Amino acid sequence: MKALVIAVIAVMLGVHGVWAADDSKVKAATGKVESGAKKIGEGKVGEGVEETAKGIGKTVVEGAKFSGKKLEEAGKAAEPKAKSAWENFKDSANAFGGSVKSFFSRLFSN
């Protein structure tokens, strides 16, 4: 029983620490974990475990959604730089190709 309470608290603190700056849905889900853990501590084990489990599941789902949104935003923010890097690479490759062509043209023209 104590191991379950300790595990729940560890998950709750870990999840809360990771998602501390996240939106309200993640905070609400972690609140449900917290509420379930308190019920377990008050002796309402069945009810507390059920609420905690639902809260953990909801936290994972909402956290994944939030992470997906943040990754998408990061990808969009990096997109112009990626295009710029590609253009730079393409220009460098073209310049290198021109240098190689010029080198061989001079080599065989003598």
Backbone torsions as a table, in degrees:
resi	resn	phi	psi	omega
1	MET	NA	-47.6	179.6
2	LYS	-63.9	-36.2	179.1
3	ALA	-62.5	-39.3	179.1
4	LEU	-64.3	-44.8	179.5
5	VAL	-62.9	-44.0	179.4
6	ILE	-63.5	-42.1	178.9
7	ALA	-63.3	-42.4	179.5
8	VAL	-63.2	-44.1	-179.8
9	ILE	-65.4	-39.6	178.8
10	ALA	-63.0	-43.9	177.6
11	VAL	-63.3	-43.5	-178.6
12	MET	-61.6	-46.1	-179.7
13	LEU	-68.0	-40.2	179.2
14	GLY	-63.9	-46.3	-179.8
15	VAL	-67.3	-42.3	-178.8
16	HIS	-64.4	-38.7	179.3
17	GLY	-65.2	-39.0	-178.7
18	VAL	-71.4	-39.8	-173.1
19	TRP	-103.6	21.3	-174.8
20	ALA	-56.7	-33.6	-176.1
21	ALA	-98.8	13.5	-173.5
22	ASP	-87.0	177.4	-175.5
23	ASP	-71.1	178.1	-172.3
24	SER	-67.2	-30.1	-179.4
25	LYS	-66.0	-40.0	178.1
26	VAL	-68.5	-41.4	178.8
27	LYS	-63.4	-40.2	178.7
28	ALA	-63.9	-39.7	179.5
29	ALA	-66.4	-41.2	178.3
30	THR	-68.7	-29.6	175.3
31	GLY	-64.3	-34.8	178.3
32	LYS	-67.9	-38.0	176.3
33	VAL	-62.6	-45.4	-179.7
34	GLU	-61.4	-44.9	-179.9
35	SER	-63.1	-42.1	178.2
36	GLY	-64.0	-40.2	178.5
37	ALA	-63.7	-38.1	177.9
38	LYS	-65.3	-39.6	178.7
39	LYS	-63.6	-39.0	177.7
40	ILE	-61.8	-43.8	178.7
41	GLY	-63.2	-28.0	179.4
42	GLU	-84.3	-2.2	179.1
43	GLY	97.8	-2.1	177.8
44	LYS	-89.4	66.8	-170.0
45	VAL	-62.2	-51.6	-177.4
46	GLY	-58.8	-50.0	179.9
47	GLU	-65.0	-41.0	-179.1
48	GLY	-66.8	-42.4	179.5
49	VAL	-64.6	-42.2	179.6
50	GLU	-62.3	-46.8	-179.3
51	GLU	-65.8	-40.0	179.0
52	THR	-63.4	-45.1	-179.9
53	ALA	-62.0	-44.0	177.8
54	LYS	-63.6	-40.0	179.4
55	GLY	-64.9	-40.8	178.2
56	ILE	-63.8	-45.4	178.3
57	GLY	-60.1	-44.8	179.6
58	LYS	-65.5	-38.4	178.8
59	THR	-62.8	-42.7	179.3
60	VAL	-63.3	-45.7	-179.2
61	VAL	-63.0	-51.3	-178.1
62	GLU	-66.6	-36.5	177.4
63	GLY	-64.1	-39.7	178.0
64	ALA	-65.8	-41.8	177.2
65	LYS	-60.9	-46.3	-179.1
66	PHE	-62.7	-44.5	179.2
67	SER	-61.1	-41.8	177.9
68	GLY	-60.0	-42.0	178.3
69	LYS	-64.0	-42.9	-179.3
70	LYS	-66.3	-39.2	177.5
71	LEU	-65.6	-39.8	178.0
72	GLU	-62.7	-43.9	177.9
73	GLU	-62.2	-41.9	179.6
74	ALA	-64.2	-39.8	178.1
75	GLY	-63.3	-41.6	178.5
76	LYS	-66.8	-36.8	179.3
77	ALA	-67.9	-33.8	-178.7
78	ALA	-83.1	-16.3	-175.2
79	GLU	-56.1	-49.5	179.6
80	PRO	-59.8	-37.9	178.4
81	LYS	-66.5	-37.6	179.6
82	ALA	-65.3	-41.9	178.0
83	LYS	-64.2	-40.8	179.1
84	SER	-63.6	-42.3	178.8
85	ALA	-63.8	-41.2	178.3
86	TRP	-63.0	-43.8	179.1
87	GLU	-62.2	-41.5	177.2
88	ASN	-62.1	-43.2	178.7
89	PHE	-62.3	-44.3	-179.5
90	LYS	-62.3	-44.0	178.3
91	ASP	-63.1	-41.4	178.3
92	SER	-64.1	-42.1	179.7
93	ALA	-63.9	-41.6	178.3
94	ASN	-64.1	-41.5	179.0
95	ALA	-65.1	-41.1	178.2
96	PHE	-63.5	-44.0	178.1
97	GLY	-59.9	-41.3	178.2
98	GLY	-64.4	-38.5	178.5
99	SER	-65.3	-42.6	179.6
100	VAL	-64.7	-43.2	179.4
101	LYS	-61.6	-45.1	179.5
102	SER	-62.5	-41.7	179.5
103	PHE	-59.6	-49.6	-177.9
104	PHE	-70.2	-32.6	177.0
105	SER	-63.2	-45.3	178.0
106	ARG	-67.9	-36.9	-178.7
107	LEU	-64.1	-44.0	-176.1
108	PHE	-92.3	-6.1	179.3
109	SER	-83.3	-17.0	-179.9
110	ASN	-81.3	NA	NA
